Amino acid sequence: MIKDSLNMEKEYGYSPPFEITNEIIELVAQITELTGMIIVSEKLSSNPVLRRENRIKTIYSSLAIEQNTLTFEQVTDVINGKRILAPPKDIKEVKNAYEIYEKLNLLNPYSIKDLLRAHKILTADLINESGRFRTKGAGVYQGSQLIHAGTPPQYIPELIDQLFSWLKKSKVHPLIKACVFHYEFEFIHPFQDGNGRLGRLWHH
């Protein structure tokens, strides 16, 4: 097992298997520099129109990964309250996503309760186990081929608790923490559906 450079496994009893390398440190520095340049040049924090446009782009991109059929223009129309001709499920996914992204600042990133709350909003009226960890097996398929089997359901609460504990206590750079958390979250695959969408939301 590869341990991270701060030896979190000994301190907290759990550590995701990753290693901080010089390349990762260099990439974090580059991303931080570029992010600072964007914030200054675009004035993201004080431009509500630009922030809204970026939020719509984020929602569109996240849903498109999950085979939502709506175009960017249709997603924009749904968020603006206009009626469109499209599958009701796809429209509901957009509405749910927009609702939870609007509440992003109210969520505690270290709270499992808030994770479940976010999942409930994100998947409302779309799945049976909305806002709850799955009770059955699940996996990721490519066509008919299983390419990843999620953690057996009886182990999910404990593993998620350990992951959140590490997230809260780890001293590694927030960008690295976010990436590692996202990978481990998707590996566990704790929900019946919505793991990808919720993982990308939590990355924010």
C-alpha positions as CSV (number, residue, x, y, z in Angstrom):
1,M,0.0,0.0,0.0
2,I,1.3,3.5,-0.9
3,K,1.1,5.9,2.0
4,D,0.8,9.6,1.6
5,S,3.7,11.8,2.6
6,L,2.2,12.8,5.9
7,N,1.7,9.2,7.1
8,M,-2.0,9.8,7.9
9,E,-2.7,6.1,8.2
10,K,-0.9,6.0,11.5
11,E,-2.4,9.1,12.9
12,Y,-6.0,8.6,11.9
13,G,-6.3,4.8,11.3
14,Y,-7.1,5.4,7.6
15,S,-5.4,6.9,4.6
16,P,-6.3,6.9,1.0
17,P,-3.6,5.2,-1.1
18,F,-1.8,8.1,-2.8
19,E,1.7,9.6,-2.8
20,I,2.6,13.3,-3.2
21,T,5.3,13.7,-5.8
22,N,7.3,16.7,-7.1
23,E,5.2,16.6,-10.2
24,I,2.0,16.9,-8.2
25,I,3.4,19.8,-6.2
26,E,4.4,21.6,-9.4
27,L,0.9,21.1,-10.9
28,V,-0.7,22.4,-7.8
29,A,1.5,25.5,-8.0
30,Q,0.6,26.1,-11.6
31,I,-3.2,25.6,-11.0
32,T,-3.1,28.0,-8.1
33,E,-1.3,30.6,-10.2
34,L,-3.8,30.2,-13.1
35,T,-6.8,30.3,-10.8
36,G,-5.5,33.6,-9.2
37,M,-5.1,35.1,-12.7
38,I,-8.6,34.1,-13.7
39,I,-10.2,35.5,-10.5
40,V,-8.4,38.8,-11.0
41,S,-9.1,39.2,-14.7
42,E,-12.7,38.0,-14.7
43,K,-13.6,39.3,-11.3
44,L,-15.6,36.1,-10.5
45,S,-16.3,37.0,-7.0
46,S,-18.1,40.3,-7.9
47,N,-19.7,39.5,-11.2
48,P,-23.1,37.7,-10.6
49,V,-23.8,37.3,-14.4
50,L,-20.5,35.6,-15.0
51,R,-20.9,33.4,-11.9
52,R,-24.4,32.3,-13.1
53,E,-23.1,31.5,-16.6
54,N,-20.3,29.4,-15.1
55,R,-22.7,27.6,-12.9
56,I,-24.9,26.7,-15.9
57,K,-21.8,25.5,-17.8
58,T,-20.9,23.4,-14.8
59,I,-24.3,21.8,-14.5
60,Y,-24.5,21.2,-18.2
61,S,-21.1,19.5,-18.3
62,S,-21.7,17.4,-15.2
63,L,-25.1,16.1,-16.6
64,A,-23.7,15.6,-20.1
65,I,-21.2,13.1,-18.7
66,E,-24.2,11.1,-17.4
67,Q,-25.8,11.0,-20.8
68,N,-28.4,13.8,-20.1
69,T,-29.6,14.7,-23.6
70,L,-30.3,18.4,-23.1
71,T,-28.2,20.9,-25.0
72,F,-26.5,23.8,-23.3
73,E,-29.2,26.1,-24.6
74,Q,-32.0,23.8,-23.3
75,V,-30.3,23.6,-19.9
76,T,-30.2,27.4,-19.8
77,D,-33.8,27.6,-20.7
78,V,-34.8,25.2,-17.9
79,I,-32.9,27.1,-15.4
80,N,-34.5,30.3,-16.6
81,G,-37.9,28.8,-16.1
82,K,-38.8,28.3,-19.7
83,R,-40.7,25.3,-21.0
84,I,-38.9,22.9,-23.4
85,L,-39.6,19.7,-25.2
86,A,-37.3,17.0,-23.7
87,P,-37.5,13.8,-21.6
88,P,-39.0,14.7,-18.2
89,K,-36.2,12.8,-16.4
90,D,-33.5,15.0,-18.1
91,I,-35.4,18.2,-17.2
92,K,-35.7,17.1,-13.6
93,E,-32.0,16.3,-13.4
94,V,-31.3,19.9,-14.5
95,K,-33.7,21.4,-12.0
96,N,-32.4,19.3,-9.1
97,A,-28.8,20.1,-10.0
98,Y,-29.5,23.8,-10.1
99,E,-31.3,23.7,-6.8
100,I,-28.4,22.0,-5.0
101,Y,-25.7,24.2,-6.7
102,E,-27.6,27.3,-5.5
103,K,-27.3,25.9,-1.9
104,L,-23.6,25.0,-2.2
105,N,-22.5,27.7,0.3
106,L,-24.9,26.3,2.9
107,L,-23.3,22.8,2.8
108,N,-20.5,21.7,5.2
109,P,-18.0,19.8,3.1
110,Y,-17.0,17.7,6.1
111,S,-20.6,16.7,7.0
112,I,-22.0,13.3,6.0
113,K,-25.4,14.6,6.9
114,D,-25.0,17.4,4.3
115,L,-23.8,14.9,1.8
116,L,-27.0,12.9,2.2
117,R,-29.0,16.1,2.1
118,A,-27.3,17.1,-1.2
119,H,-27.9,13.6,-2.7
120,K,-31.6,13.8,-1.7
121,I,-32.0,17.1,-3.6
122,L,-29.9,16.0,-6.5
123,T,-31.9,12.8,-7.1
124,A,-35.3,13.9,-5.9
125,D,-38.1,12.1,-7.8
126,L,-35.5,10.2,-9.8
127,I,-34.5,7.2,-7.7
128,N,-36.0,5.2,-4.8
129,E,-33.1,5.6,-2.4
130,S,-32.7,9.3,-2.7
131,G,-30.7,10.8,0.2
132,R,-29.7,7.3,1.5
133,F,-26.7,5.1,1.0
134,R,-27.6,2.2,-1.3
135,T,-28.7,-1.1,0.2
136,K,-27.8,-3.3,-2.8
137,G,-24.8,-3.9,-5.0
138,A,-23.9,-1.5,-7.7
139,G,-21.3,-1.0,-10.4
140,V,-20.1,1.0,-13.4
141,Y,-20.8,-0.6,-16.7
142,Q,-19.4,0.0,-20.2
143,G,-22.2,-1.4,-22.3
144,S,-22.9,-4.7,-20.7
145,Q,-19.4,-5.1,-19.2
146,L,-18.9,-4.4,-15.5
147,I,-15.8,-2.2,-15.3
148,H,-16.0,-1.3,-11.6
149,A,-17.9,-3.0,-8.7
150,G,-18.9,-0.6,-5.9
151,T,-18.2,-1.4,-2.2
152,P,-20.6,-4.0,-0.7
153,P,-23.4,-1.9,0.9
154,Q,-22.8,-3.1,4.5
155,Y,-19.4,-1.5,4.5
156,I,-20.4,1.9,3.0
157,P,-21.3,3.9,6.2
158,E,-18.0,3.0,7.9
159,L,-15.9,3.7,4.8
160,I,-17.6,7.0,4.2
161,D,-17.1,8.0,7.8
162,Q,-13.4,7.2,7.6
163,L,-13.1,9.1,4.3
164,F,-14.8,12.2,5.8
165,S,-12.6,12.0,8.9
166,W,-9.5,11.9,6.8
167,L,-10.8,14.8,4.7
168,K,-11.4,16.9,7.8
169,K,-8.1,16.1,9.5
170,S,-5.6,15.8,6.7
171,K,-3.0,18.6,6.3
172,V,-2.4,18.1,2.6
173,H,-3.1,20.9,0.1
174,P,-6.9,21.4,-0.4
175,L,-6.6,20.8,-4.1
176,I,-4.9,17.4,-3.5
177,K,-7.4,16.6,-0.8
178,A,-10.3,17.3,-3.1
179,C,-8.9,15.1,-5.9
180,V,-8.1,12.2,-3.5
181,F,-11.6,12.5,-1.9
182,H,-13.3,12.5,-5.3
183,Y,-11.4,9.4,-6.4
184,E,-12.1,7.5,-3.2
185,F,-15.7,8.6,-3.2
186,E,-16.3,7.3,-6.7
187,F,-14.4,4.1,-5.9
188,I,-16.8,3.4,-2.9
189,H,-19.8,4.3,-5.1
190,P,-22.0,4.8,-2.1
191,F,-25.3,5.6,-3.8
192,Q,-27.8,3.8,-6.0
193,D,-27.4,6.6,-8.6
194,G,-26.0,10.1,-8.7
195,N,-22.4,9.2,-7.5
196,G,-20.8,11.0,-10.4
197,R,-22.9,14.1,-10.2
198,L,-22.6,14.3,-6.4
199,G,-18.8,13.7,-6.5
200,R,-18.3,16.5,-8.9
201,L,-20.5,18.8,-6.8
202,W,-18.6,17.9,-3.7
203,H,-15.3,18.6,-5.5
204,H,-16.3,22.3,-5.6
